[in-house]
Amino acid sequence: MLSVRGVDVRRASVIFKLFDPCTHSRSLHSLPTSSKMVAAVPPTGVLVAAVCFMKENEDLDRDAIIAHTSRLAKSGISAILVQGDNGEAGLLSDEERIEVIRLTRKTLDEQGFSNIPVIAGASAPSVRGTIKLCTDASEAGAAFVLVLAPVAWPRKPTTEDAIESYSQVADASPAPLIIYNFPPVVGGLNLDSDDITRLAQHPNIVGVKLADGEMGKLHRLTSIFTPSQFGIYTSTVDCLTHGLLSGCSGAMAAFPNVTPKLVVRLYELFKAGQVKEAMELQTKLAWAEWNAVKIGKLSVLKAVLSYGGTTVRRPLKSIDRNDLAKSEHMKAIAEVIALELELA
């Protein structure tokens, strides 16, 4: 019996019928295969898309990165993502990317958190460039890489472009890939649940971060894959409980930079069967996250912390802590920070 990551096709016969070359133009057999063994799947729980601290002159603030990594690790999170879009990946040099990965991994190991994996963003417009970033990340200590569709834009990219490119990267990457489906930053390319299921056949593609806001897509995927077979993550905290109700692996999100313990608490409440309590906390976090976006999410995530500065690399805009304190949007954020401090 054919299986995909241990999933009996009988559980998903309708899905796989869609891939039949007689009924659909996208055949399963068109996906390149690899001789590698199936890679490990990322952990469940709260995976934090960490910010990257900068000094006022825009150099890396290594002391703040160490302090932040330590705080996150002690909060009960499951993994740290560096160089996501909130980690200013596109504004770092290749050498800085490597340094941040090494520093994060070293900090975790030295403080007794060798069990917490580092995930590194590794996206470039070309397949060649993406493979290099994946290789650099793996050699620097990343256990997984998060990859946007590696497609150039002389024309509007197609799904077939993305599937072919992802497969070529996965064949060559020493680190397992997590698909990053984020349509606004890849020319509007939006992988659907059929496309992702198809890519999940590849033994070196182990999960997906869904930054498309489509809960129906998430639900279809969780009806096929368990978290031990393929990681399926929300990209924000504001829909985490909804995703967990569908059976997703957790969240790979930025707001836990501010309240890591509180988001972990939400996850634990849900897993303990306390869904009502989880939903009540979800409401508070959803409003806080939304208000952070209203102000300017990236700089806010740095500004509310007691270590490091608020600097982001230009052309991104930094925010002054005094101005932030006066913002009408801070009320919802301050409420969840107070709850976070109660868990300390």
C-alpha positions, 0 to 999 in steps of 0.5 A: 500500500502506497503511503506518504510519510506513513499515511495510509492512502486509504485515509486520503483517497480523495486527495490522492485521486486529485493527483491521478494523471488521468484526472489532474495535471499535477501527477505525483510521479512528476515530483523528483525523488531522493534516496535520503532517509526520511528526515526528522520532523520539527517539534510540536508546541511554541516555536518562536520567530526570534527578533535579531537585536541591533546596536544603534549603529546597526551592528549585531547586538550579541549581548542582547541576542544571548540574553533573548535566547536564554529568556526564550529557552527558559520559558518552555518554548520548543524551538527558536527560528532565526532569520525569519522575516521578523529576524531581518533575514533579508537585511543581514549579510551571509556572514552575519546570518552564520554568526547569529545561528552559531551564537544562538546554538552556542547559547542554548548548548551552554545553558543546558538547552541542547534539546531545543533546535534552531531553525534558520530562514534560508530563502533566496530568489534562486535555487543555487542561492537557497541551497547555499544558505541551507548549507551555511545554516546546517554547518552553523548549527541549524537543525531545520531550514525555513524556505520560501518558494525559491522562484525568480520573478521575470514573470509571475511564478507558477505552482509548478515552478515552486514545486520543482524548485523546492524539490531541487533544494530539498535534494541538495540541502543537508538540513530538512526543509520547512515550507514557508507559504507566504504569498505576499513576498513571493509574487502572490504564489500561494501553494494549496493543500494539494501542492503541499501534500505533494511536496510532503512526499519528499523525504527532506521536506518535513513541515510547513509554516502557513502565513496565508491565513487559510484555516481551511487549508490547515484543516485539510492538511491536518486531516492527512498528517499527524504532527509526528508525520509532518509539521503544520504550523500557524504563523501567528498566535491569534489563530493558535487555538483554532489550529490546535482544534484542527490538529496542527503542530503549534505556532511558529510565530513572532509574538512569543518574543514578548510573552513566551510563557503565556503562549506556552501556557495557552498551548498547555491549557489546550493539551490538558483539555481546558479549551475554554480557558485556552480560548479566553487566553487566546482572545487576549493574545489575539488583541495584543498581537493585532495591536502590535501590528498596528504600531509596527510589529518588529520594532514593538517586539524589541521595544517592550523588552528590557534588554537590547535596543529598538533599532531595526535596519533601514529601510525598516523604521525603529520606534522610540520607547517613549512614543510607544508608551503613549500609544493607544495600542499599548493597552492590549499589549500591556495586559498580556505582558502583565500576565506573562510577569505573573508566570515568572 
